[in-house]
Every structure is written in structure tokens, then in C-alpha cells.
Amino acid sequence: MAATEPSVIVPAGEDVKKIEVDPAKLRNLKIKSGVVKRYMKDLMSYRKEVTMQKAKIEKFKEEGKEELFLRQQVGCLRESEMLIPDIANRLAVSLHEIFSLI
């Protein structure tokens, strides 16, 4: 299968313009957009995990679980909470990189 040069067709009134796209930039854009998708998925996952962990801790408190077990659960919650700002920051940097490519 022969490789074709990537191009984008953009309607402009009745005329059609053909814009050439640098293959290296297109490849880089695809990679970076994949990174953004992954960070979005991670961010949503960690937020969901924090919500579930808080509910679990409250349930364990109501059930009267032992203190050591509760502290371990709170430690897991804190780790997840610390990851959210890190992933959000990485997402912002990746988005900035994508916008700089466009």
C-alpha cells in the first residue's frame, strides 16, 4: 500500500482549498492527542476513586471498623487525592503543547 501525502480539504465558498500538512507534525499531533485522552481518562478515574473511597471510609466508620484499618483507608484516599492535581497539571501541559502545534 503506497503512502499518500496527508492533506486536509477545507471548503471556502464555492472553491475548495487543499492544505498540505507536514507528516511529522501530523504524527506528533496524533501522539499528543492520545496523551491528552489518556490523562483525561486517568483524571476521571482518580476522581471516581476518591468519591468511592470517601463513601467506603464513611461506611467503615459507621460499622465501627478498627482504627488501624481506617487509617490505611484514609492513606489510600490521600494518595488518590494527591494524584489528581498532578494529572490535571500534566493534562494542562499536554493541551498547551497541542495548541502550540496548531
C-alpha positions, 0 to 999 in steps of 0.5 A: 500500500503506497503512502499518500501525502496527508492533506486536509480539504477545507471548503471556502465558498464555492472553491475548495482549498487543499492544505498540505500538512507536514507528516511529522507534525501530523504524527506528533499531533496524533501522539499528543492527542492520545496523551491528552485522552489518556490523562483525561481518562486517568483524571476521571478515574482518580476522581471516581476513586476518591468519591468511592473511597470517601463513601467506603471510609464513611461506611467503615466508620459507621460499622465501627471498623478498627482504627488501624484499618481506617487509617490505611483507608484514609492513606489510600484516599490521600494518595488518590487525592494527591494524584489528581492535581498532578494529572490535571497539571500534566493534562494542562501541559499536554493541551498547551503543547497541542495548541502550540502545534496548531 
